[in-house]
Amino acid sequence: MSAGGRVRALLAVTCAAGALGAPRPTRGDPPGDGGRELPVQVVDLHVDVPWQVHFKGRDARLAEGHARREALAAGHYLGIVLPIYLPDRARAGGPQIEDAEAILGTIEAIVAANPVFLPLGAGRAEPGKISTFLSIEGAGAFAADIAQIDRFIARGVRLISPNHAKHTRLSSSATGAPAAFGLTELGKRFCERVYAQGALIDVSHLSDAAFADLVPIAAAHGAPIVATHSNARAVADRPRNLTDEQLRIIGRTGGVAGLNFHAPFVNGTPRADLDDVVAQVDHLVRVAGVDHVAIGSDFDGGIIPPEGLEDASALPALAARLRRRGMAREDVEKIFSRNALRILGWRPAAGGAAPPQR
């Protein structure tokens, strides 16, 4: 990313965060009393509409699905991360780097087809518009030439997962067959390169061993560890979720865990409701800290959403439930947007990587 591009991207995040500073009721107002509070705005770290459009044939104008235009507006979305998802079965021999280029083209078409979205890399937030950001989910194709990741970061990719559901030449997966490795040597060099170029590694699909291998690499770059769409394993015992120790590490590094709305990841069963989601929030906040929890819905990613959170329009119901249970408005805002914006605005310290933390 050019210096001008970095300034524009950071300005977009800064202005978006500032948009949350609109006047609101004082702390003396009772929470959730008849809608007196202004809506809580949302920045969602993982919404899979590009997968639906590119691979499933959904219309780019987003008239259907969890993240319909109208649902995003009703949910008070301020920002959205659109993943360049590279399915493990994209080709017989696995996905290629050129597939990432094609999916990025689809994302550009989605953004162009929906006036509610600000263009990728827009320099400032606008009332009633949704800022758009990019991630890569399943970057195993870049093992063919890890230097190629540079040009995607230059075009605005902020978050990168080295694998998806299966192991790659970069890393082992949380849901792959048992493996005796975490990050490969090539994968470690890949993660180093991502951090040096100013983007972040997404650990949501990494195995526990790969997560552990990443920790010293992130520390050397002063980088926060981010799980864009993973919950707490102590509440829902699924390998895609995070252990309490991983959550504590995320908190110590200044990172975030993005709350995933897939019912099996919420409570470990095919059916969940708002109370189950709140239980996940409670645990994530208790272990990682309120500054280290965000929204990573996984909407339109083939998920089974909880009852009461059927689509993006239902986010105000979750905010209201948290307020009625006594969570401060400021803390709800952190979870719904401010923590995600901090992560999206991360850049490496001037002068290169920081010395490893001891």
C-alpha positions as CSV (number, residue, x, y, z in Angstrom):
1,M,0.0,0.0,0.0
2,S,1.4,3.4,-1.0
3,A,1.9,6.1,1.7
4,G,-1.1,8.0,0.3
5,G,-3.2,4.9,0.4
6,R,-2.2,4.2,4.0
7,V,-3.2,7.7,5.0
8,R,-6.5,7.4,3.2
9,A,-7.3,4.0,4.8
10,L,-6.4,5.2,8.3
11,L,-8.4,8.4,7.7
12,A,-11.4,6.3,6.8
13,V,-11.1,4.4,10.0
14,T,-10.5,7.5,12.1
15,C,-13.5,9.3,10.6
16,A,-15.7,6.2,11.0
17,A,-14.8,6.0,14.7
18,G,-15.5,9.7,15.1
19,A,-19.0,9.2,13.6
20,L,-19.8,7.2,16.7
21,G,-19.3,10.3,18.9
22,A,-22.8,11.7,18.2
23,P,-24.7,13.0,21.3
24,R,-26.6,10.3,23.2
25,P,-28.5,10.0,26.5
26,T,-26.5,10.5,29.6
27,R,-25.5,7.7,32.0
28,G,-28.5,8.6,34.1
29,D,-30.9,7.4,31.5
30,P,-32.2,3.8,32.1
31,P,-30.9,1.3,29.5
32,G,-33.3,0.2,26.8
33,D,-36.4,2.2,27.9
34,G,-38.5,2.6,24.9
35,G,-35.8,3.3,22.4
36,R,-34.5,6.6,23.9
37,E,-30.9,5.7,23.1
38,L,-29.5,6.4,19.6
39,P,-28.8,3.1,17.7
40,V,-25.5,1.4,18.3
41,Q,-23.6,1.2,15.0
42,V,-21.9,-2.0,13.8
43,V,-18.6,-2.8,12.2
44,D,-18.7,-6.5,11.3
45,L,-15.4,-8.3,10.8
46,H,-16.7,-11.1,8.6
47,V,-19.6,-11.2,6.2
48,D,-19.5,-13.8,3.4
49,V,-21.6,-12.1,0.7
50,P,-18.7,-12.3,-1.8
51,W,-18.8,-16.1,-1.5
52,Q,-22.5,-16.1,-2.2
53,V,-22.2,-13.8,-5.2
54,H,-19.0,-15.3,-6.7
55,F,-19.6,-19.0,-6.1
56,K,-23.4,-19.3,-5.5
57,G,-24.8,-17.0,-8.1
58,R,-26.5,-14.5,-5.8
59,D,-27.3,-11.1,-7.4
60,A,-24.6,-8.5,-6.5
61,R,-27.4,-6.1,-5.5
62,L,-27.9,-8.1,-2.3
63,A,-31.6,-8.4,-2.3
64,E,-31.5,-11.7,-0.4
65,G,-29.6,-13.4,2.4
66,H,-28.5,-12.5,6.0
67,A,-26.8,-9.3,4.7
68,R,-29.4,-7.8,2.4
69,R,-29.1,-4.1,1.8
70,E,-32.2,-3.4,3.9
71,A,-31.0,-5.7,6.7
72,L,-27.6,-3.9,6.8
73,A,-29.4,-0.5,7.1
74,A,-31.8,-1.8,9.7
75,G,-28.9,-3.2,11.7
76,H,-27.1,0.2,11.6
77,Y,-24.0,-1.1,9.9
78,L,-21.2,1.4,9.8
79,G,-18.5,-0.9,8.4
80,I,-18.2,-4.3,6.9
81,V,-15.3,-6.6,6.1
82,L,-15.8,-8.5,2.8
83,P,-13.7,-11.7,2.6
84,I,-11.9,-12.9,-0.5
85,Y,-12.7,-16.5,0.4
86,L,-10.6,-19.1,-1.4
87,P,-12.5,-22.5,-0.9
88,D,-10.3,-25.5,-0.5
89,R,-12.2,-27.1,-3.4
90,A,-12.1,-24.1,-5.7
91,R,-10.1,-26.3,-8.2
92,A,-9.1,-29.9,-8.3
93,G,-5.6,-28.9,-7.4
94,G,-6.7,-26.3,-4.8
95,P,-7.2,-22.5,-5.2
96,Q,-4.7,-20.4,-7.1
97,I,-3.6,-16.8,-6.6
98,E,-5.6,-15.8,-9.7
99,D,-8.8,-16.9,-8.0
100,A,-8.2,-14.3,-5.3
101,E,-7.9,-11.7,-8.1
102,A,-11.2,-12.8,-9.6
103,I,-13.0,-12.7,-6.2
104,L,-11.7,-9.3,-5.6
105,G,-13.2,-8.3,-8.9
106,T,-16.5,-9.7,-7.6
107,I,-16.2,-7.6,-4.4
108,E,-15.6,-4.5,-6.5
109,A,-18.8,-5.3,-8.4
110,I,-20.8,-5.8,-5.2
111,V,-19.6,-2.5,-3.8
112,A,-20.4,-0.7,-7.1
113,A,-23.9,-2.3,-7.3
114,N,-24.9,-1.1,-3.8
115,P,-24.9,2.7,-3.3
116,V,-25.1,2.1,0.5
117,F,-21.4,0.9,0.4
118,L,-18.6,3.4,0.3
119,P,-15.9,2.5,-2.3
120,L,-13.1,0.3,-1.1
121,G,-10.4,2.6,0.4
122,A,-12.8,5.6,0.6
123,G,-11.1,8.5,2.5
124,R,-13.8,9.3,4.9
125,A,-17.1,8.0,6.4
126,E,-20.4,9.4,5.3
127,P,-23.7,9.4,7.2
128,G,-25.9,6.5,6.0
129,K,-23.1,4.8,4.1
130,I,-21.2,1.6,5.0
131,S,-17.4,1.7,4.9
132,T,-16.0,-1.4,3.2
133,F,-12.8,-3.4,4.1
134,L,-11.1,-6.5,2.7
135,S,-9.8,-9.7,4.1
136,I,-8.5,-13.0,2.7
137,E,-9.9,-16.2,4.1
138,G,-7.8,-19.3,3.2
139,A,-4.6,-17.9,1.7
140,G,-2.9,-21.2,1.1
141,A,-2.7,-20.4,-2.6
142,F,0.0,-17.8,-1.8
143,A,2.4,-20.6,-0.8
144,A,3.2,-20.6,-4.6
145,D,4.7,-17.1,-4.2
146,I,4.3,-15.4,-0.9
147,A,5.5,-12.1,-2.3
148,Q,2.2,-11.9,-4.2
149,I,0.4,-11.1,-1.0
150,D,2.0,-7.6,-1.1
151,R,-0.2,-6.4,-4.0
152,F,-3.4,-7.5,-2.2
153,I,-2.4,-5.7,0.9
154,A,-1.6,-2.7,-1.3
155,R,-5.2,-2.8,-2.6
156,G,-6.6,-2.7,0.9
157,V,-6.6,-6.2,2.4
158,R,-6.4,-5.8,6.2
159,L,-6.8,-9.4,7.5
160,I,-5.4,-12.6,6.2
161,S,-6.0,-16.2,7.2
162,P,-3.3,-18.7,6.1
163,N,-5.8,-21.6,5.8
164,H,-9.5,-22.4,5.9
165,A,-11.0,-25.8,6.7
166,K,-7.9,-27.9,5.6
167,H,-4.2,-27.7,6.1
168,T,-2.2,-25.8,3.6
169,R,1.5,-25.4,2.8
170,L,1.4,-22.4,5.2
171,S,-0.3,-23.8,8.2
172,S,-2.5,-26.5,9.8
173,S,-6.2,-26.0,10.2
174,A,-8.4,-26.1,13.3
175,T,-10.7,-28.5,11.4
176,G,-8.1,-30.4,9.4
177,A,-7.0,-34.0,10.1
178,P,-4.6,-34.3,13.1
179,A,-1.2,-32.8,12.2
180,A,2.2,-32.6,13.7
181,F,2.8,-29.1,12.7
182,G,1.4,-25.6,13.2
183,L,2.9,-22.9,10.9
184,T,5.3,-24.3,8.4
185,E,8.6,-22.6,7.8
186,L,7.1,-21.0,4.7
187,G,4.0,-20.1,6.7
188,K,6.1,-18.3,9.3
189,R,7.8,-16.3,6.5
190,F,4.4,-15.5,5.1
191,C,3.1,-14.2,8.4
192,E,6.3,-12.1,8.9
193,R,5.7,-10.6,5.4
194,V,2.0,-9.9,6.1
195,Y,2.9,-8.0,9.3
196,A,5.7,-6.1,7.7
197,Q,3.4,-5.0,4.9
198,G,0.9,-3.6,7.4
199,A,-1.8,-6.2,7.5
200,L,-2.8,-8.7,10.2
201,I,-3.1,-12.5,10.4
202,D,-6.5,-13.8,11.2
203,V,-6.3,-16.9,13.5
204,S,-10.0,-17.9,13.2
205,H,-9.2,-21.1,11.2
206,L,-5.7,-21.8,12.6
207,S,-5.0,-24.9,14.6
208,D,-3.9,-24.5,18.2
209,A,-0.4,-25.3,17.2
210,A,-0.4,-22.7,14.5
211,F,-1.8,-20.1,16.9
212,A,1.1,-20.9,19.3
213,D,3.6,-20.5,16.5
214,L,2.1,-17.1,15.5
215,V,2.4,-15.6,19.0
216,P,6.1,-14.8,18.9
217,I,5.9,-13.6,15.3
218,A,3.1,-11.1,16.1
219,A,5.0,-10.0,19.3
220,A,8.1,-9.2,17.2
221,H,6.0,-6.9,15.0
222,G,4.0,-5.4,17.9
223,A,0.9,-6.8,16.2
224,P,-2.4,-7.6,17.8
225,I,-3.7,-11.1,17.4
226,V,-7.1,-11.2,15.7
227,A,-9.7,-13.9,15.4
228,T,-12.3,-12.3,13.1
229,H,-15.1,-14.9,13.7
230,S,-14.5,-17.3,16.6
231,N,-16.1,-17.8,20.0
232,A,-15.1,-19.2,23.3
233,R,-14.4,-22.9,23.4
234,A,-15.2,-23.1,27.1
235,V,-18.8,-22.2,26.2
236,A,-19.1,-24.2,22.9
237,D,-16.5,-26.9,22.6
238,R,-15.7,-26.7,19.0
239,P,-12.1,-26.6,17.5
240,R,-13.0,-23.4,15.6
241,N,-13.5,-21.6,18.9
242,L,-10.8,-20.2,21.1
243,T,-9.4,-21.5,24.4
244,D,-9.4,-19.3,27.4
245,E,-5.6,-19.0,27.2
246,Q,-5.8,-18.0,23.6
247,L,-8.4,-15.4,24.6
248,R,-6.1,-14.0,27.2
249,I,-3.3,-13.8,24.7
250,I,-5.6,-11.9,22.3
251,G,-6.3,-9.5,25.1
252,R,-2.7,-9.0,26.1
253,T,-1.7,-8.2,22.5
254,G,-4.5,-5.7,22.0
255,G,-6.3,-7.9,19.6
256,V,-10.0,-8.9,19.3
257,A,-12.2,-12.0,19.0
258,G,-15.1,-11.5,16.7
259,L,-18.3,-12.9,18.0
260,N,-19.5,-15.6,15.5
261,F,-23.3,-16.2,15.1
262,H,-23.2,-19.8,13.9
263,A,-25.3,-21.7,16.4
264,P,-22.9,-24.6,16.8
265,F,-20.1,-22.2,17.7
266,V,-22.4,-20.3,20.0
267,N,-23.6,-23.1,22.3
268,G,-22.3,-26.3,20.7
269,T,-25.7,-27.4,19.3
270,P,-27.6,-26.7,16.0
271,R,-30.0,-24.3,17.7
272,A,-29.2,-21.2,19.7
273,D,-30.9,-18.0,20.8
274,L,-30.1,-14.5,22.0
275,D,-29.5,-15.7,25.6
276,D,-26.8,-18.2,24.3
277,V,-25.1,-15.4,22.4
278,V,-25.1,-13.2,25.5
279,A,-23.5,-16.1,27.4
280,Q,-20.7,-16.1,24.8
281,V,-20.3,-12.3,25.1
282,D,-20.2,-12.6,28.9
283,H,-17.4,-15.2,28.8
284,L,-15.4,-13.4,26.1
285,V,-15.5,-10.2,28.0
286,R,-14.7,-11.9,31.3
287,V,-11.6,-13.6,29.9
288,A,-10.3,-11.3,27.1
289,G,-11.7,-8.0,28.4
290,V,-14.3,-5.7,26.9
291,D,-11.7,-4.0,24.7
292,H,-11.0,-7.3,23.0
293,V,-14.4,-8.5,21.8
294,A,-16.0,-7.5,18.4
295,I,-18.6,-8.6,16.0
296,G,-17.7,-11.2,13.4
297,S,-21.1,-12.5,12.4
298,D,-20.2,-14.9,9.6
299,F,-23.5,-13.9,8.0
300,D,-24.1,-15.5,4.6
301,G,-21.3,-18.0,5.3
302,G,-23.6,-21.0,5.4
303,I,-24.3,-20.5,9.1
304,I,-27.3,-21.4,11.3
305,P,-28.1,-18.1,13.0
306,P,-29.5,-18.0,16.5
307,E,-33.2,-17.3,17.1
308,G,-33.5,-13.6,17.4
309,L,-30.4,-12.9,15.3
310,E,-31.7,-14.2,12.0
311,D,-30.0,-11.6,9.9
312,A,-28.1,-8.3,10.0
313,S,-31.3,-6.3,10.9
314,A,-31.3,-8.0,14.3
315,L,-28.1,-6.5,15.7
316,P,-30.1,-3.8,17.6
317,A,-31.9,-6.6,19.5
318,L,-28.5,-7.9,20.8
319,A,-27.4,-4.4,21.7
320,A,-30.7,-3.8,23.6
321,R,-30.4,-7.2,25.4
322,L,-26.9,-6.3,26.6
323,R,-28.0,-2.9,27.8
324,R,-31.0,-4.3,29.7
325,R,-28.6,-6.7,31.4
326,G,-26.6,-3.7,32.6
327,M,-23.7,-3.4,30.2
328,A,-22.7,0.2,29.8
329,R,-23.5,1.9,26.5
330,E,-19.8,2.6,26.0
331,D,-18.9,-1.1,26.4
332,V,-21.6,-2.1,23.9
333,E,-20.2,0.4,21.4
334,K,-16.7,-1.1,21.9
335,I,-18.0,-4.6,21.1
336,F,-20.1,-3.5,18.2
337,S,-17.7,-1.2,16.4
338,R,-14.9,0.6,18.2
339,N,-12.7,-2.5,18.9
340,A,-13.0,-3.6,15.2
341,L,-12.1,-0.1,14.0
342,R,-9.0,-0.1,16.2
343,I,-7.8,-3.4,14.6
344,L,-8.6,-2.2,11.1
345,G,-6.5,0.9,11.7
346,W,-3.5,-1.0,12.9
347,R,-0.1,-0.2,11.2
348,P,3.4,-1.4,12.1
349,A,5.5,0.9,14.2
350,A,7.8,3.2,12.3
351,G,11.2,1.7,11.8
352,G,10.1,-1.9,11.3
353,A,9.4,-4.8,13.7
354,A,9.6,-4.2,17.4
355,P,11.9,-6.4,19.4
356,P,10.3,-9.7,20.7
357,Q,8.4,-9.4,23.9
358,R,9.8,-11.4,26.8
